[in-house]
Amino acid sequence: MKIYGEKLVCVRYRYDTSARKRYKTVELIIDEAPWNPPSVRRSPETIVHLRVAWDEVELQRRVKAAGGRWLPKQKRWALRYDETERLNLLDRIADDPS
C-alpha cells in the first residue's frame, strides 16, 4: 500500500524451488471507466430459477400452473423463461441458480 496506494488490487508470491527464489508480484488498476454489462439473452425455452418466498402462496400457484417445478435443494422454482416473462417475474430470476 505504501508504494501503490488505492491502485493496488492484490499481492502474490511465487516460489521457484529449483532457483531457490521468491517473487513478489502485484496487480494494479491502471484504468477505470463506466461499464454496463450486456443484457443476458435467453431463449424462450431456457429454464430459469425464481425466488418466491414461502408465504407467497398465490404466486407459487401461478408459477406451478405455468409449468413451474419446485426445487427443494435450491429452494427455488424452475420455470421456462417465456413463462417467467409472461407472468412478469423477470425481477425474480436468481442470478445464481444454486
C-alpha positions as CSV (number, residue, x, y, z in Angstrom):
1,M,0.0,0.0,0.0
2,K,2.9,2.4,0.7
3,I,4.1,2.2,-2.9
4,Y,0.9,1.7,-4.9
5,G,-1.9,3.1,-2.7
6,E,-5.5,2.7,-3.8
7,K,-4.4,1.3,-7.2
8,L,-3.2,-1.9,-5.6
9,V,-5.6,-4.8,-6.1
10,C,-3.5,-7.7,-4.7
11,V,0.0,-9.0,-3.9
12,R,1.1,-12.6,-4.8
13,Y,4.1,-14.6,-4.0
14,R,5.6,-17.1,-6.5
15,Y,8.2,-19.6,-5.4
16,D,10.8,-21.2,-7.7
17,T,12.3,-24.2,-5.8
18,S,15.0,-25.0,-8.3
19,A,16.3,-21.4,-8.4
20,R,15.5,-21.0,-4.7
21,K,13.8,-17.7,-5.3
22,R,10.7,-16.0,-4.2
23,Y,9.0,-13.5,-6.5
24,K,6.6,-10.9,-5.3
25,T,4.0,-9.7,-7.9
26,V,1.3,-7.1,-7.8
27,E,-1.9,-6.4,-9.6
28,L,-2.7,-2.8,-10.2
29,I,-5.6,-0.8,-11.5
30,I,-4.3,1.2,-14.4
31,D,-7.7,2.5,-15.9
32,E,-11.2,2.9,-14.6
33,A,-14.3,3.6,-16.8
34,P,-18.0,3.2,-16.5
35,W,-19.3,-0.2,-17.9
36,N,-22.7,-1.7,-18.4
37,P,-22.7,-5.4,-18.7
38,P,-24.6,-6.8,-21.7
39,S,-28.0,-8.0,-21.1
40,V,-28.5,-11.7,-20.9
41,R,-30.3,-13.0,-24.0
42,R,-32.3,-16.2,-23.1
43,S,-34.2,-18.3,-25.5
44,P,-37.9,-18.8,-24.6
45,E,-37.4,-22.5,-23.6
46,T,-34.4,-21.8,-21.2
47,I,-35.2,-22.8,-17.7
48,V,-34.6,-20.1,-15.1
49,H,-34.7,-20.3,-11.3
50,L,-37.1,-18.0,-9.5
51,R,-37.1,-16.6,-6.0
52,V,-40.5,-16.9,-4.5
53,A,-41.0,-16.6,-0.7
54,W,-42.6,-19.5,1.2
55,D,-45.6,-17.3,2.2
56,E,-46.3,-16.1,-1.4
57,V,-48.8,-19.0,-1.9
58,E,-50.8,-17.4,-4.7
59,L,-47.6,-16.6,-6.7
60,Q,-46.5,-20.2,-6.1
61,R,-49.8,-21.4,-7.5
62,R,-49.4,-19.2,-10.6
63,V,-45.8,-20.4,-11.2
64,K,-46.9,-24.1,-10.8
65,A,-49.9,-23.5,-13.2
66,A,-47.4,-22.2,-15.8
67,G,-45.4,-25.4,-15.6
68,G,-43.0,-24.5,-12.8
69,R,-41.3,-27.1,-10.6
70,W,-40.2,-26.6,-7.0
71,L,-36.5,-27.5,-6.5
72,P,-36.2,-28.2,-2.7
73,K,-32.4,-28.3,-2.6
74,Q,-32.1,-24.9,-4.3
75,K,-35.2,-23.5,-2.6
76,R,-36.2,-22.1,-6.0
77,W,-38.8,-22.6,-8.6
78,A,-37.7,-23.7,-12.1
79,L,-39.8,-22.2,-15.0
80,R,-39.3,-21.6,-18.7
81,Y,-38.1,-18.1,-19.5
82,D,-41.1,-17.2,-21.7
83,E,-43.5,-18.2,-18.9
84,T,-41.5,-16.1,-16.5
85,E,-41.7,-13.1,-18.8
86,R,-45.5,-13.7,-19.3
87,L,-46.0,-13.7,-15.6
88,N,-44.0,-10.6,-15.3
89,L,-41.5,-12.2,-12.9
90,L,-38.2,-11.3,-14.6
91,D,-37.1,-9.5,-11.4
92,R,-37.4,-12.8,-9.5
93,I,-34.8,-14.6,-11.6
94,A,-32.0,-15.8,-9.3
95,D,-28.5,-14.8,-10.6
96,D,-27.0,-18.0,-9.1
97,P,-29.3,-21.0,-9.7
98,S,-27.8,-22.8,-6.7
